[in-house]
Amino acid sequence: MSDKIACDHCHLEFSPDVMIKDGEHYFCCNGCQGVYHLLTDEGLDSFYDKAKNVKLAPPTLQYEDSSNFNAPAFYDKFVKINSDGFSEVSLIIEGIHCSACVWLNEKALHKMDGVVEANINFTNNKAHIVWADDVVKLSQIIDMIRAIGYNAFPYDASLQEAHANKVRKDYYLRMAVAIFAAMNVMWIAVAQYAGYFTGITQEMKTILNIAEGVLATPVLFYSGWVFFRGAYYGLRNKVVNMDLLVATGALLTYVYSVYITVMERGEAYFDSVSMIITFVLIGKFLEVLSKKSAVDTLDVIGKHLPSEVKVLQNGKIESIKLEDISVGDIVVVSSGERVLIDGEILKGEGSFDESNLTGESEPIYKKIGDKVISGTISIDADVQYKATKDFEHSTLSNLVTLLESAINKKPKIEQLANKLSEHFSTTILALSFITFFVWWLWPHDFETALMVGISVIIIACPCALGLATPVATLVGLSLGAKKGILFKEAAQLETMAKADVLVLDKTGTLTHGKPEVVKENIFHEFDKTVLYSLVKTSKHPVAQGVKKFVQAEDEILFDEYMQIPAKGIVARVNGSLIVGGNYKLMQENGVESSFESDKTLFYFAIDKKIVAVYELEDKIKDGAKELVDTLHTKGIETVMLTGDHQKSALYVGEKVGISQIHFELTPEEKLAFIDKLHKDEKVVVMVGDGVNDILALAKADIGIVMGSGSDIAIDVGDVVLLNDSLRSLLDSFKIAKTTFTLIKQNFAISLVYNGITIPLAMAGLIIPLVAAISMSVSSLLVVGNSMRIKMKWNK
């Protein structure tokens, strides 16, 4: 063995006869030699200082051709273009052993021209890479990863479920072994305790200790392996974590018990070892369940997704891959099938179950011209519809992506908890050693000092502190998703819980957003084809109401056409100026009118002369007054900002109970109002649905968008209400407030628990077995308290 030489790259040892000598260096293969020189040439040779004690896998050349990563099919499935125009992909880096490996990969990628960002998560080896595709190709990035001795393959979110189930099953097996052995250990312990009162020989006590030791060994080294593994990786990364506390306490107790059994003196504590691992493993399992609940949340929306969809092509129904659907394809859905692509019904009618998305249990009847949403289920409808989005941009795909993002983004309060946990374990370990030496020096009893020191290590619970936020947050996100409320980030629950002011748009938010013409006032004859053509392409609800009322069959093409946000439309045709919109737009274009009404008005003018005025009425949504009244009782003031005219705004405000009303506002004026609230140090929640709201939505601390709103508004918003219901808006406040309150309660439970139990353990009033039980109980209390969110809504 002593004759073997270590490879200067991978550190594996081989006989000098098979090694490649390169100057003063030795390599086991050409791959290691190539990687070594690559790192040295690139100035990355300090990697070997960081990984000098780590054995690496020698590079292999048996990889698939990296050019496959440039294929259009690969890009369509795995690569996205971000808002800055850069390409981004998630990869799993294979072969990462330690933090030095992460450092090496990140450094190597950052040195490449065109790579904007390269972040690798050490816990799951997942890399998020952003690059300029016109400067460097993905295949070149893959080649660099392979060149330094690693491999990469695309990350598929659908594999999360399989991975979560695998981890859960592993814990089930470890827990089964621990519980079985611990129960038998306790039966033996009962015999020992009984012997204290009836008399027991040392020989019999030793036999019972050996039996306990045999049962405790698999509990410690198999069931408890998760703690040793976690402690090892923690120490290797210079982190003292909860796993180290558990592993240290249990191992010291086990070693001491073995010594007592062999020397046949004193009391063994194999029962404590078994119960420590068993109870703390239950607490650890709660973390696995909390991660599984995140996967379940996604599963509620996207479970049982088939890979193909039926389309009508050349008069025949054919099945094609979900990813191959294009906008404009005719999709066929039969009763009982799930809608996978957003679209508009062309043929057929029937009821659809939208409960997975909106939380509404009542079926929704749809007919020709109505929209169908991906993720919903056809109850009795056999329809053909035109795809309005491809799968990547569909509602269902966006929901899954946004939920994954929300689960990964941590609230500020959780970041604080993580910082506390980092120092917590180190402090406890120090207190344990101090306690051990104090007890050893004063009573001069090693056994008592060891047991007290171990009790301090075990009873301290950073686990409860660590679980305080994520479990409550995940339950809140899950509940919101099931009720049709999509929080794009977990951090938004915390921000929303602290809100002072709710700012509401009127049309489409407080009202249904589909005003209908209740009266037509014509002052001069005109060609209604001109009016129909003017409003046809506008997405504004008022314009849509006028379009529905006019219903001309023909249309004309304008020489000029411009939509003015929150005001209307200006166009020119054959030299004539055509203006349609609110009174403010008329004034800006030199058109005067004395027409008045408490309804919403749409003025139509040709060559600066009013030819018609349409009076529209929009019904107020159910639950609007309840929302305002409830928020007022909670100290949250409500404000209405609308581009509509004064009378219509005041009418709606009076009906729902809002006294602060600002009307005829432009998008810039709405933005300025949000800025003013921020100067007054208010936490602002803005609710809107249209293009005219996007500036205010982006500026507010939390922007809430109705699911029927414009695509750009949904992109800008932080929270999406899929069912457009104001009751959902009220529920979103309740969920955020309840979640944040429970998080604070969880912190209190954790801190009070540790504040009381640690001094008691240091005083020698708690044995290790009780310490393990109480530690797990604290975690159970935190998780149980978090679950009260669900219990409250299920009543």
C-alpha positions in Angstrom: 0.0 0.0 0.0 2.8 2.4 0.8 4.2 2.0 -2.7 1.1 3.6 -4.2 1.0 7.2 -5.5 -1.9 9.6 -5.3 -3.1 11.2 -8.6 -2.5 15.0 -8.4 -6.1 15.6 -9.6 -8.5 13.0 -8.3 -6.3 11.9 -5.3 -7.0 8.2 -5.9 -4.0 6.0 -5.3 -2.4 3.6 -7.8 0.8 1.8 -8.5 3.5 4.0 -10.0 3.7 1.6 -13.0 0.3 2.7 -14.3 0.6 6.4 -13.5 1.3 9.1 -16.1 4.4 11.1 -15.1 4.2 14.8 -16.1 7.2 16.6 -14.7 6.8 16.5 -11.0 3.2 15.5 -11.2 1.5 12.1 -11.5 -1.9 11.3 -13.0 -4.0 8.2 -13.2 -5.4 8.9 -16.6 -5.3 11.4 -19.5 -8.6 12.9 -18.3 -7.1 13.9 -14.9 -4.0 15.2 -16.6 -6.1 17.4 -18.9 -8.3 18.8 -16.1 -5.2 19.6 -14.0 -3.6 21.6 -16.8 -7.0 23.3 -17.6 -7.4 24.5 -14.1 -3.8 25.6 -13.8 -4.0 27.5 -17.1 -7.2 29.2 -16.0 -5.8 30.2 -12.6 -8.1 27.9 -10.8 -5.5 25.6 -9.3 -6.4 26.9 -5.7 -9.2 24.3 -6.0 -6.7 21.7 -5.0 -6.0 23.5 -1.7 -9.8 23.5 -1.0 -10.3 19.8 -1.9 -7.0 18.3 -0.9 -8.6 15.7 1.4 -11.4 14.8 -1.0 -11.2 11.9 -3.5 -12.8 12.8 -6.8 -14.0 10.7 -9.7 -11.6 10.7 -12.6 -13.1 12.4 -15.7 -14.7 10.2 -18.2 -15.1 10.9 -21.9 -18.2 8.6 -22.4 -20.8 11.4 -22.5 -23.4 12.1 -25.1 -22.6 14.7 -27.7 -22.9 18.1 -26.0 -24.3 19.5 -29.3 -27.6 17.9 -28.3 -28.0 20.6 -25.7 -28.2 23.2 -28.5 -31.1 21.3 -30.2 -34.3 23.4 -30.6 -36.3 20.6 -28.9 -34.0 20.9 -25.8 -34.4 24.7 -25.8 -38.2 24.5 -26.1 -38.4 22.1 -23.1 -35.7 23.3 -20.7 -34.4 26.8 -21.7 -36.3 30.0 -20.9 -35.7 33.6 -22.0 -35.8 36.0 -19.1 -37.1 39.6 -19.1 -33.5 40.9 -19.9 -33.3 38.7 -23.0 -30.8 36.2 -21.6 -31.2 32.5 -21.7 -31.5 30.5 -18.4 -31.6 26.9 -17.5 -31.6 24.7 -14.4 -29.1 21.8 -14.4 -28.1 19.0 -12.0 -24.3 18.9 -11.7 -23.2 15.3 -11.2 -20.0 14.5 -9.2 -20.2 17.3 -6.7 -18.7 16.1 -3.4 -18.1 19.2 -1.3 -18.3 23.0 -1.2 -14.9 23.1 -3.0 -16.6 21.4 -6.0 -19.3 24.0 -5.9 -16.7 26.8 -5.8 -14.8 25.3 -8.7 -17.8 24.9 -11.0 -19.1 28.4 -10.3 -15.6 30.0 -10.8 -15.1 28.1 -14.0 -18.5 29.1 -15.5 -18.1 32.7 -14.4 -14.8 32.9 -16.3 -16.6 32.1 -19.6 -17.5 35.0 -21.8 -21.3 35.4 -22.0 -22.1 33.6 -18.7 -24.1 36.2 -16.6 -24.9 34.1 -13.6 -24.0 30.6 -12.3 -25.4 29.6 -8.8 -25.2 26.1 -7.5 -27.2 24.8 -4.5 -24.9 22.4 -2.6 -27.8 20.6 -0.9 -29.2 19.3 -4.2 -26.5 20.0 -6.7 -28.9 22.1 -8.7 -27.4 24.9 -10.8 -29.2 27.9 -12.2 -27.3 29.3 -15.1 -28.0 32.5 -17.1 -26.1 33.3 -20.3 -26.1 35.4 -23.5 -26.9 32.8 -26.2 -25.3 34.9 -28.9 -22.0 34.9 -27.1 -21.7 31.4 -25.8 -23.7 28.3 -26.5 -25.1 25.9 -23.9 -23.1 23.1 -25.3 -19.9 25.1 -24.5 -21.1 25.5 -20.9 -21.7 21.8 -20.7 -18.2 21.1 -22.2 -16.6 23.4 -19.5 -18.4 21.5 -16.7 -17.2 18.2 -18.2 -13.7 19.5 -18.7 -13.2 20.1 -15.0 -14.3 16.6 -14.1 -18.1 16.8 -13.7 -21.2 16.2 -15.7 -24.5 18.0 -16.1 -28.0 17.1 -17.2 -31.3 19.1 -17.3 -33.3 19.5 -14.1 -36.9 18.3 -14.6 -39.3 19.6 -12.0 -41.6 16.6 -12.5 -38.9 14.4 -10.8 -39.5 16.3 -7.5 -42.4 14.1 -6.7 -40.4 10.9 -7.2 -37.5 12.2 -5.2 -39.8 13.4 -2.4 -41.4 9.9 -2.3 -38.1 8.2 -2.2 -36.9 10.3 0.7 -40.2 9.8 2.5 -40.0 6.0 2.1 -36.4 6.0 3.4 -37.5 7.8 6.5 -40.5 5.4 6.9 -38.1 2.4 6.9 -35.6 4.1 9.3 -38.5 5.0 11.6 -39.9 1.5 11.5 -36.6 0.0 12.6 -36.2 2.7 15.3 -39.7 2.3 16.7 -39.6 -1.6 16.7 -36.2 -1.7 18.5 -37.1 1.2 20.9 -40.3 -0.6 22.0 -38.4 -3.8 22.8 -35.6 -1.8 24.5 -38.2 -0.2 26.8 -39.6 -3.7 27.7 -36.2 -4.7 28.8 -35.8 -1.4 30.6 -39.0 -2.1 32.5 -37.4 -5.4 33.8 -34.3 -3.5 34.9 -36.3 -0.8 36.7 -38.4 -3.5 38.4 -35.1 -5.1 39.5 -34.1 -2.0 41.4 -37.0 -2.6 43.8 -37.0 -6.5 44.0 -33.3 -7.0 43.7 -31.2 -7.8 40.6 -27.7 -9.3 40.3 -24.9 -7.6 38.4 -24.7 -10.6 36.1 -28.4 -10.3 35.1 -28.1 -6.6 34.8 -25.2 -7.1 32.3 -27.2 -9.6 30.3 -30.1 -7.1 30.0 -27.6 -4.3 29.1 -26.2 -6.5 26.3 -29.7 -7.2 25.0 -30.5 -3.5 25.0 -27.2 -2.7 23.3 -27.9 -5.2 20.5 -31.3 -3.5 19.9 -29.9 0.1 20.2 -27.1 -0.4 17.7 -29.2 -0.5 14.5 -31.3 2.4 15.9 -28.2 4.5 16.3 -26.2 3.5 13.2 -29.0 2.8 10.8 -32.0 4.9 11.8 -29.8 7.6 13.2 -27.5 7.7 10.1 -29.3 10.8 8.8 -28.0 12.7 11.8 -24.4 11.5 11.4 -24.5 12.3 7.7 -25.9 15.8 8.4 -23.3 16.4 11.1 -20.5 15.3 8.8 -21.5 17.6 6.0 -22.1 20.4 8.4 -18.6 20.1 10.0 -17.0 19.8 6.6 -18.6 23.1 5.7 -17.7 24.5 9.1 -21.3 24.6 10.3 -22.5 23.4 13.7 -26.1 22.2 13.1 -28.8 20.3 14.9 -27.7 17.0 13.5 -24.3 17.4 15.2 -26.1 18.0 18.6 -28.2 14.8 18.2 -25.4 12.7 16.8 -23.0 13.8 19.6 -25.5 13.3 22.4 -26.6 9.9 21.2 -23.1 8.6 20.4 -21.6 9.7 23.7 -24.5 8.0 25.5 -24.0 4.9 23.5 -20.2 4.8 24.0 -20.5 5.4 27.7 -23.2 2.6 27.9 -20.9 0.1 26.1 -18.2 1.0 28.6 -20.5 0.4 31.5 -21.7 -2.9 30.1 -18.1 -4.2 29.4 -16.8 -3.1 32.8 -20.0 -4.3 34.6 -20.4 -1.2 36.7 -22.9 1.7 36.9 -26.0 2.2 34.8 -26.2 1.8 31.0 -28.4 4.2 29.0 -29.1 2.2 25.8 -32.8 2.9 26.3 -32.0 6.6 26.2 -30.0 6.1 23.0 -33.0 4.4 21.3 -35.5 6.9 22.4 -33.3 9.9 21.6 -32.9 8.7 18.0 -36.6 7.6 17.7 -38.2 10.8 18.9 -35.8 13.2 17.2 -36.2 11.2 13.9 -39.9 11.8 14.2 -39.1 15.5 14.4 -36.7 15.2 11.4 -39.5 13.5 9.5 -41.7 16.5 9.9 -39.3 18.5 7.8 -39.6 15.8 5.1 -43.4 16.0 5.3 -43.3 19.8 5.0 -41.3 19.5 1.8 -43.6 16.8 0.6 -46.6 19.1 1.2 -45.0 21.6 -1.2 -45.0 18.9 -3.9 -48.5 18.0 -3.0 -49.5 21.7 -3.5 -48.2 21.5 -7.0 -49.9 18.1 -7.4 -53.3 19.5 -6.6 -53.0 21.7 -9.6 -51.1 19.6 -12.1 -51.5 15.9 -11.1 -52.2 13.2 -13.6 -51.1 15.3 -16.6 -51.1 13.3 -19.8 -48.3 13.8 -22.2 -50.6 14.1 -25.3 -53.6 16.1 -26.3 -56.2 15.5 -29.0 -56.4 18.0 -31.9 -58.5 18.3 -35.1 -56.2 18.2 -38.1 -57.5 17.9 -41.7 -60.9 16.7 -40.4 -59.4 14.0 -38.3 -58.8 13.8 -34.6 -55.1 13.0 -33.8 -53.0 12.9 -30.6 -49.9 15.1 -30.5 -47.5 15.9 -27.7 -48.5 18.6 -25.2 -45.3 20.6 -26.0 -46.1 20.6 -29.7 -49.4 22.5 -29.4 -49.3 25.9 -31.1 -51.6 28.9 -30.8 -54.5 28.5 -33.2 -54.6 24.7 -33.1 -58.1 23.1 -32.6 -58.1 21.1 -29.4 -60.8 18.4 -28.7 -61.9 17.7 -25.1 -64.5 15.1 -24.1 -66.5 14.8 -20.9 -64.3 13.8 -18.0 -61.1 15.0 -19.5 -58.7 17.6 -18.2 -58.2 20.8 -20.2 -54.4 21.2 -20.7 -54.2 24.3 -23.0 -56.0 27.6 -22.6 -58.4 28.5 -25.4 -61.8 29.7 -26.7 -64.7 27.4 -27.4 -65.6 27.0 -31.1 -68.1 24.1 -30.9 -70.0 22.5 -28.1 -71.0 23.5 -24.6 -71.2 22.1 -21.1 -70.0 22.4 -17.5 -66.4 22.6 -16.3 -65.0 22.0 -12.8 -62.6 24.8 -12.0 -62.2 24.0 -8.3 -58.5 23.1 -8.6 -57.7 26.6 -9.8 -60.3 28.9 -8.4 -61.5 27.0 -5.2 -65.1 27.3 -6.5 -66.9 24.0 -6.0 -69.8 24.9 -8.3 -69.4 23.8 -12.0 -69.1 26.6 -14.5 -71.3 26.4 -17.6 -69.4 27.3 -20.8 -70.6 27.9 -24.4 -69.3 29.0 -27.8 -67.1 32.1 -27.4 -66.3 31.4 -23.7 -62.7 30.8 -22.5 -61.5 27.5 -21.1 -58.6 27.4 -18.6 -55.9 24.8 -18.5 -56.1 22.7 -15.4 -59.9 22.6 -15.3 -61.9 19.4 -15.9 -64.8 18.9 -18.4 -67.7 17.4 -16.4 -70.2 16.8 -19.3 -68.9 19.0 -22.1 -67.7 17.7 -25.5 -66.1 20.7 -27.0 -63.7 21.9 -29.7 -61.7 25.0 -28.9 -59.0 27.2 -30.4 -55.7 27.2 -28.4 -54.9 30.8 -27.4 -51.6 29.8 -25.7 -49.0 27.1 -26.0 -48.4 24.8 -23.0 -45.3 26.7 -21.7 -47.4 29.9 -21.4 -50.6 28.2 -20.3 -52.3 29.0 -16.9 -51.5 25.6 -15.6 -47.8 25.7 -16.5 -47.4 29.2 -15.1 -49.1 28.2 -11.8 -46.7 25.3 -11.3 -43.7 27.5 -12.1 -44.8 30.4 -9.8 -45.6 28.0 -6.9 -42.1 26.4 -7.2 -40.7 29.9 -7.1 -42.8 30.9 -4.2 -41.7 27.9 -2.1 -38.1 28.6 -2.8 -38.1 32.3 -1.8 -37.9 32.8 1.9 -39.6 35.5 4.0 -37.4 37.9 6.0 -38.5 36.3 9.2 -37.3 32.9 8.0 -33.9 34.4 7.0 -33.7 35.8 10.6 -34.6 32.3 12.0 -31.8 30.7 9.8 -29.3 33.2 11.1 -30.3 32.5 14.7 -30.1 28.7 14.1 -26.5 29.1 12.8 -25.3 30.5 16.1 -27.8 28.5 18.3 -26.1 25.1 17.9 -22.6 26.4 18.5 -23.8 28.1 21.7 -25.6 25.0 22.9 -22.5 22.9 22.3 -20.4 25.4 24.3 -23.0 25.4 27.2 -22.9 21.6 27.2 -19.1 21.4 27.6 -19.2 24.1 30.4 -22.0 22.2 32.1 -20.1 18.9 31.9 -16.9 20.3 33.4 -18.8 22.2 36.2 -20.6 19.0 37.3 -17.4 16.9 37.0 -15.4 19.4 39.1 -17.9 19.9 41.8 -19.6 16.6 42.6 -16.6 14.7 41.1 -19.1 12.3 39.4 -18.2 11.6 35.8 -21.4 9.7 35.1 -23.6 12.4 36.4 -21.6 15.1 34.6 -21.8 13.2 31.3 -25.5 12.6 31.5 -26.2 16.3 32.4 -24.0 17.5 29.6 -25.7 15.1 27.1 -29.2 16.3 28.3 -28.2 19.9 27.5 -27.1 18.9 24.0 -30.3 16.9 23.3 -32.9 19.1 24.9 -31.9 22.3 22.9 -34.1 22.4 19.8 -32.9 24.5 16.8 -35.2 22.2 14.9 -38.3 23.9 16.3 -36.7 27.3 15.5 -36.0 26.1 12.0 -39.5 24.8 11.4 -41.2 27.8 12.8 -41.5 29.7 9.5 -41.3 27.2 6.6 -44.1 24.8 7.8 -46.5 27.7 8.5 -45.6 29.3 5.2 -46.1 26.1 3.2 -49.5 25.5 4.8 -50.5 29.1 4.0 -49.3 28.8 0.4 -51.1 25.5 0.0 -54.3 26.8 1.4 -54.1 29.8 -0.8 -53.6 27.7 -3.9 -56.6 25.5 -3.1 -58.8 28.6 -2.7 -57.7 30.1 -6.0 -55.1 32.6 -4.4 -51.6 32.4 -5.9 -48.8 34.0 -3.9 -45.8 34.3 -6.2 -43.4 34.5 -3.3 -43.7 33.2 0.3 -42.3 36.5 1.5 -45.4 38.2 0.3 -47.4 36.5 3.1 -45.3 38.4 5.6 -45.6 41.8 3.8 -49.3 41.5 3.2 -49.9 40.7 6.9 -48.3 44.1 7.8 -50.5 46.1 5.3 -51.9 49.5 6.4 -53.7 50.5 3.2 -55.6 48.7 0.5 -55.9 50.6 -2.8 -58.6 49.3 -5.2 -59.2 49.9 -8.8 -62.9 50.2 -9.7 -63.6 48.6 -13.0 -62.9 44.9 -13.0 -62.0 44.9 -9.3 -64.9 46.3 -7.2 -67.2 45.8 -10.2 -67.5 42.9 -12.6 -65.5 44.8 -15.2 -68.1 44.1 -17.9 -70.2 47.2 -18.1 -73.2 47.0 -20.4 -74.9 49.8 -22.4 -78.1 50.7 -20.7 -78.9 53.8 -22.8 -77.8 55.1 -26.3 -77.9 58.8 -26.9 -77.5 59.8 -30.6 -77.1 63.4 -31.5 -76.1 63.1 -35.1 -76.4 60.2 -37.6 -73.1 58.3 -38.2 -71.8 55.1 -39.6 -71.8 52.5 -36.7 -69.2 50.5 -38.6 -66.7 53.3 -37.7 -67.6 53.0 -34.0 -67.5 49.2 -34.1 -64.0 49.2 -35.8 -62.8 51.7 -33.2 -63.6 49.7 -30.1 -63.2 46.2 -31.5 -59.5 45.7 -30.7 -59.6 47.5 -27.3 -59.4 45.3 -24.2 -60.9 48.0 -22.0 -64.2 46.8 -20.4 -66.1 50.0 -21.4 -65.0 49.6 -25.1 -66.0 45.9 -25.0 -69.4 46.9 -23.6 -69.9 49.3 -26.5 -68.7 46.8 -29.0 -71.2 44.2 -27.7 -74.0 46.7 -28.0 -73.1 48.0 -31.5 -72.5 44.6 -33.1 -71.7 45.6 -36.7 -70.8 43.0 -39.2 -68.3 44.9 -41.3 -65.3 46.9 -40.2 -62.9 49.5 -41.6 -59.1 50.0 -41.5 -57.9 53.3 -39.9 -55.0 55.3 -41.3 -53.9 56.0 -37.7 -55.0 54.2 -34.5 -53.8 54.8 -30.9 -55.2 53.6 -27.5 -54.7 56.1 -24.7 -54.5 54.2 -21.3 -57.4 55.1 -18.9 -58.9 57.5 -21.5 -59.9 55.9 -24.7 -59.0 55.7 -28.4 -58.0 58.3 -31.0 -57.9 57.4 -34.8 -58.0 58.9 -38.2 -59.6 57.7 -41.4 -60.1 59.6 -44.7 -58.9 62.8 -43.1 -61.5 62.7 -40.2 -60.5 62.7 -36.5 -62.3 59.9 -34.6 -62.3 60.0 -30.8 -64.0 57.5 -28.4 -63.5 57.5 -24.7 -64.1 59.5 -21.5 -64.7 63.2 -21.1 -61.1 63.9 -20.3 -60.0 62.5 -23.7 -62.7 64.7 -25.3 -61.3 67.8 -23.7 -57.7 67.0 -24.7 -58.9 66.7 -28.3 -60.9 69.9 -28.2 -64.3 68.3 -28.0 -66.9 69.9 -25.6 -70.1 68.3 -24.2 -72.6 69.2 -21.4 -74.0 65.7 -21.2 -74.3 64.4 -17.6 -75.2 61.1 -16.0 -74.4 59.0 -12.9 -73.5 56.1 -15.2 -70.2 55.4 -16.9 -70.1 57.4 -20.1 -68.5 56.6 -23.4 -68.3 59.7 -25.7 -68.0 59.2 -29.5 -66.9 62.2 -31.6 -66.1 62.7 -35.2 -64.2 65.8 -36.3 -64.5 67.4 -32.8 -68.3 67.0 -32.7 -70.1 64.6 -30.2 -72.3 62.3 -32.3 -73.3 59.8 -29.6 -72.9 59.1 -25.8 -73.4 55.7 -24.4 -74.4 55.2 -20.8 -73.0 52.0 -19.2 -73.6 50.3 -15.9 -71.3 47.8 -14.2 -72.6 45.7 -11.4 -70.8 45.7 -8.1 -69.2 42.4 -7.2 -70.6 40.3 -4.3 -68.7 40.7 -1.1 -67.4 44.2 -1.9 -69.0 45.8 1.1 -68.1 42.9 3.4 -64.5 43.3 2.3 -64.3 47.0 3.0 -66.1 46.7 6.4 -64.0 43.8 7.5 -60.7 45.5 6.6 -61.9 48.7 8.4 -62.4 46.7 11.6 -58.8 45.4 11.3 -57.4 48.9 11.0 -56.7 48.8 7.2 -57.9 51.8 5.3 -59.3 51.5 1.8 -58.9 53.8 -1.1 -60.4 53.8 -4.6 -58.3 54.9 -7.5 -60.1 54.9 -10.9 -59.8 56.4 -14.3 -63.6 56.6 -14.5 -65.6 59.9 -14.0 -66.6 61.4 -10.7 -70.3 60.4 -10.6 -69.7 56.7 -11.4 -66.8 56.5 -8.9 -68.8 58.1 -6.1 -71.8 55.9 -6.8 -69.7 52.7 -6.4 -67.7 54.1 -3.4 -71.0 54.9 -1.6 -72.4 51.4 -2.2 -69.3 49.6 -0.8 -68.4 52.0 2.0 -65.2 53.6 0.6 -64.9 57.3 1.5 -61.4 58.0 0.0 -62.2 58.1 -3.7 -59.9 59.5 -6.5 -61.3 59.6 -10.0 -60.3 60.4 -13.6 -56.7 59.3 -12.8 -54.0 58.5 -15.4 -51.6 55.5 -14.7 -49.0 58.1 -13.8 -51.3 59.7 -11.2 -52.1 56.3 -9.7 -48.4 55.8 -9.4 -47.9 59.2 -7.7 -50.6 58.4 -5.2 -48.8 55.1 -4.2 -45.6 57.1 -3.8 -47.3 59.5 -1.5 -48.5 56.7 0.7 -45.0 55.3 0.9 -43.7 58.7 2.0 -46.2 58.4 4.8 -44.5 55.1 5.7 -47.6 53.0 4.8 -47.4 49.4 3.6 -49.6 49.4 0.5 -51.6 46.6 -1.2 -52.9 47.5 -4.6 -55.6 45.6 -6.4 -56.2 46.0 -10.2 -56.7 44.1 -13.4 -55.8 46.3 -16.4 -52.9 47.8 -18.3 -53.7 51.2 -16.7 -52.9 49.6 -13.3 -49.5 48.1 -14.0 -47.4 51.1 -12.8 -49.3 51.2 -9.5 -49.2 47.4 -9.1 -45.5 47.4 -9.6 -44.9 50.3 -7.2 -47.1 48.9 -4.3 -45.6 46.7 -1.7 -48.0 44.0 -2.8 -49.7 44.0 -6.2 -52.8 41.8 -6.4 -54.3 41.0 -9.8 -57.6 39.5 -10.8 -57.2 36.3 -12.8 -59.2 37.7 -15.7 -56.9 40.8 -15.9 -54.5 41.5 -18.7 -51.5 39.3 -19.2 -49.0 42.1 -18.5 -50.9 43.0 -15.2 -50.7 39.3 -14.1 -47.0 39.3 -14.9 -46.4 42.4 -12.8 -48.6 41.4 -9.9 -47.4 39.6 -6.8 -50.6 37.8 -6.0 -53.2 36.4 -8.5 -56.8 35.8 -7.6 -57.8 33.1 -10.1 -61.5 33.3 -9.5 -61.8 37.2 -9.5 -63.7 37.0 -6.3 -63.5 39.7 -3.6 -64.1 37.0 -1.0 -60.8 35.5 -2.2 -59.2 38.9 -1.7 -60.5 39.0 1.8 -59.3 35.4 2.3 -55.8 36.4 1.1 -55.6 39.0 3.8 -56.9 36.4 6.4 -54.4 33.7 5.2 -51.5 36.2 5.3 -52.4 37.5 8.7 -53.1 34.1 10.2 -49.9 32.7 8.7 -47.7 35.5 10.1 -49.4 35.3 13.5 -48.7 31.6 13.7 -45.1 32.1 12.6 -44.7 34.6 15.5 -46.4 32.1 17.8 -44.0 29.4 16.6 -41.1 31.6 17.4 -42.5 32.2 20.9 -43.0 28.5 21.4 -39.5 27.7 20.3 -37.8 30.5 22.3 -39.9 29.9 25.5 -39.2 26.2 25.3 -35.5 26.6 25.0 -35.4 29.4 27.6 -37.1 27.1 30.2 -35.7 23.7 29.4 -32.0 24.5 28.8 -31.5 26.0 32.3 -33.4 23.0 33.8 -31.1 20.6 31.9 -28.0 22.4 33.0 -29.3 22.2 36.6 -29.4 18.4 36.2 -33.2 18.2 36.5 -33.8 16.5 33.1 -32.4 13.1 32.0 -31.5 12.4 28.3 -34.6 10.4 27.6 -36.9 13.2 28.8 -34.8 15.7 26.9 -35.3 13.7 23.6 -39.0 13.5 24.2 -39.4 17.1 25.0 -37.3 18.1 22.0 -39.5 16.2 19.7 -42.6 17.6 21.4 -41.4 21.1 20.8 -41.2 20.4 17.0 -44.6 18.7 17.1 -46.1 21.8 18.8 -44.6 24.1 16.1 -45.9 21.9 13.3 -49.3 21.3 15.0 -49.7 25.0 15.6 -49.0 25.7 11.9 -51.6 23.2 10.8 -54.2 25.3 12.6 -54.5 27.4 9.5 -56.1 24.4 7.7 -58.2 23.4 10.7 -59.6 27.0 10.8 -60.8 26.9 7.2 -62.1 23.3 7.3 -64.5 24.1 10.1 
